[in-house]
Each structure stands twice: as structure tokens, then as C-alpha cells.
Amino acid sequence: MKAIVYEKYGTLDQLLLREVKNPVPKANEVLVRVFASSVNFNNLVFVKGKPLIVRIETGLLKPKFKIPGNDIAGRVEAVGTNVSRFQEGDEVFGDTSQYGFGAFAEYVSVRETELALKPENLSFEEAATVPEAALVALQALCDKGKIQKNHKVLICGASGGIGTFAVQIAKYFGAEVTCTCSSKNVDLVLSLGADQIIDYNRDDFAKNGARYDLILATAGSRSMLDYKSALTSRGICVVTGGTMSQIFRAMLFGPVISTLGSKKLGSMLVKPNKDLTFVKELIESGKVKPVIDRSYPLCDVAEALRHYSEGRTKGKIAITVS
Ligand SMILES: NC(=O)c1ccc[n+]([C@@H]2O[C@H](COP(=O)([O-])OP(=O)(O)OC[C@H]3O[C@@H](n4cnc5c(N)ncnc54)[C@H](OP(=O)(O)O)[C@@H]3O)[C@@H](O)[C@H]2O)c1
């Protein structure tokens, strides 16, 4: 099969399209013919092996997962003897990050628990952009953010891969949604259901006096005190992204600030595939749809990651495989 392979950490030039052996499904595994994948932040940092902390997961001196990529959409080619949830021909999607990655390839063999049936109203390309980004948004808003009907919600970074899902999911839960984005993305974010827009190049959410029950920060680099100042007295701020320093500030200072009062602040790491079936239902009911910035063929994964690394993506970048 064809696959994107990298043998050592470094620049994106390391990523080479190679012919490698097809995976063979173990007893609890499903062999998926991958029709599409998508670009996520981990794909970039795992290839570079930086920040060094990621090497705890990916291998200290050289990458242990030779084929990067984690979002997949495709068709079941074969199943292991103990598999009960899927059968040959099923159209599936999922996130393979807990099972060795390997999505930037024509085939991947993955534990059946990492998959769900693909939303019927999406193409493979669209479906492949969903698993990680939509679940970061859902888990941040629901599990961490405790979102409720009529909550005032601020989404910082609403035009990105995670942000575009977060706007729609927050609206689904009946919140009043304010979003930060730049002027060129206002129409996109309004089309996803946003009630108000703050152009972050012109205005500052921390200085307009508004108070939010829930702030989801997927981009930017603000202090925890800025987010705290914009929360209602029992408000919650969940930082899922932005600059590394914003993420570390949320991890380190968020819990400390939270112990000093009723406002809760902190970071969140996604639990891959948790509630993927719920997202499938949201999509099939027309409440949520992926936004695709651009698609690249498998052979141009390095180019796709370069485009992603510029930080100006509108929605998701898809990778078309077979
Ligand atoms: N917690 C987790 O489990 C998890 C999982 C995956 C990713 N992440 C993190 O999530 C973050 C976002 O990932 P992503 O894939 O959604 O990113 P992305 O698609 O690359 O986000 C790009 C978007 O962010 C917007 N943006 C940039 N700076 C902004 C700012 N200061 N305020 C508002 N919008 C801004 C850009 O719009 P303009 O061009 O208009 O600026 C662009 O549309 C990354 O930092 C990543 O580390 C976390």
C-alpha cells in the first residue's frame, strides 16, 4: 500500500510517500480502506518532535509511529475473528491516535472501539475532518464547560478547525454565542450560527464589559486573568489550544486560580472517539456540518501541513487518499 512515512524527527521534508506492507487485522481489529483523512495539530508536532514533551508519547530519539495521521474515513475491508460491531463493506470513521496513528495511508488496521459508522449525509472527505476536531469542541463545551440553554458562551478562535464545530455545537445546546475571529472570517462564522462577533484585531473581549458563563479558547495567547475577568461569577473557561504558552498557562495557573474562587479555569485534552456516535447523530440531523478549507492528495501531506502551520486555516484541511 501507499503511505506517508517518516523515520526521524525534523522538517516536513521528512514525510515521504512510500510503498509499505499492508496491515493485517488482529482478532479485535478492523481493516479499513482509507478514503480520506484530515490535518490536526498533533500531526505537525509529532513530525517535528517538538515541543520535546510530545516525545513522551511518540518516542524519545526517533518516532515509534512511522505513519502519521489520526482522522480516518473509509470502508471496512476485513474484520478480525472477535469483531462484532462492524462487517465488510461498512462505511466508518474515527480517530486512530490511541491506536498507533497510521491514517496517512491507503489501509489502517484499528481496534473496533476506535470507529463508528460514518454519517450517511457526508462524503468520506467531509467525514474525515470530524473525529478529532468535533470531539475537542463537544467535550470542551459539555464535559468541561457544562454548557446549558441560554448560557452566554464566548468562542475564541471560531474560524479554525475546532472553532467551526464549536460554534455549531454551542448553538445546538441553545446558547447565546459570541465569537472572536478576524474580519475576513466574519461571514463564515455568522453562517455557522454565531450571534455576535468580536474582530480580535480591533476589539478586546476582556475590555468590553461583557461577562460569559463559558469561554472556550481554541486559539490566541491571553493570560488566565484576562479570561477570568470576562467570566460571570460561576463562569468556566476551557483552554484547548492557542500558543503553547497559553496552553501551559492554563495547565499550570488555571487550577490554582480555580481554587481561589467560584470561577473555574483550566485546559483540556480530548478523549479520542468518546461520544463520536453523538456527533454522527448531530451531523445526520443537519445541526452540524464540517467546514473544509482545502483538500490535498495523500502525496501532498507535507504541503497540507505547511498550509496548516501558517495558522490561517478556515475550518479543516482534508487529505484524500484512495
Ligand atoms: N486540547 C486538545 O485535545 C487539542 C486537540 C487538537 C488541537 N488542539 C489545539 O487546538 C488549537 C486549534 O487547533 P485547530 O486545528 O482548530 O487550529 P486551526 O484550524 O489552525 O486554527 C486556525 C484559525 O485560528 C484563527 N486564529 C488565529 N489566531 C487567532 C486569535 N488570536 N483569535 C481568534 N482566532 C484566531 C485563524 O483565523 P485568522 O486567520 O483570521 O487569524 C484561523 O482561522 C491548536 O492550538 C491545537 O494545539 C488541542
The ligand as a Gaussian input file, in Angstrom:
#p B3LYP/6-31G(d) Opt

LIG

0 1
 N       -6.965000      20.043000      23.590000
 C       -6.897000      19.139000      22.656000
 O       -7.154000      17.959000      22.878000
 C       -6.486000      19.601000      21.260000
 C       -6.602000      18.740000      20.180000
 C       -6.242000      19.248000      18.927000
 C       -5.757000      20.563000      18.772000
 N       -5.651000      21.333000      19.886000
 C       -5.203000      22.714000      19.800000
 O       -6.262000      23.470000      19.273000
 C       -5.724000      24.616000      18.614000
 C       -6.550000      24.881000      17.426000
 O       -6.480000      23.822000      16.570000
 P       -7.218000      23.972000      15.162000
 O       -6.857000      22.781000      14.365000
 O       -8.633000      24.313000      15.332000
 O       -6.430000      25.263000      14.618000
 P       -6.515000      25.951000      13.216000
 O       -7.578000      25.331000      12.387000
 O       -5.143000      26.001000      12.661000
 O       -6.943000      27.447000      13.605000
 C       -6.686000      28.457000      12.675000
 C       -7.714000      29.553000      12.892000
 O       -7.447000      30.253000      14.107000
 C       -7.768000      31.627000      13.882000
 N       -6.991000      32.442000      14.813000
 C       -5.645000      32.540000      14.882000
 N       -5.298000      33.341000      15.925000
 C       -6.458000      33.762000      16.486000
 C       -6.771000      34.615000      17.594000
 N       -5.814000      35.191000      18.326000
 N       -8.073000      34.808000      17.912000
 C       -9.043000      34.246000      17.170000
 N       -8.819000      33.428000      16.102000
 C       -7.542000      33.191000      15.777000
 C       -7.349000      31.873000      12.426000
 O       -8.116000      32.917000      11.902000
 P       -7.374000      34.222000      11.292000
 O       -6.630000      33.712000      10.107000
 O       -8.493000      35.092000      10.986000
 O       -6.481000      34.725000      12.363000
 C       -7.690000      30.551000      11.746000
 O       -8.982000      30.554000      11.189000
 C       -4.260000      24.343000      18.388000
 O       -3.580000      25.266000      19.203000
 C       -4.045000      22.954000      18.915000
 O       -2.911000      22.891000      19.744000
 C       -5.997000      20.892000      21.097000

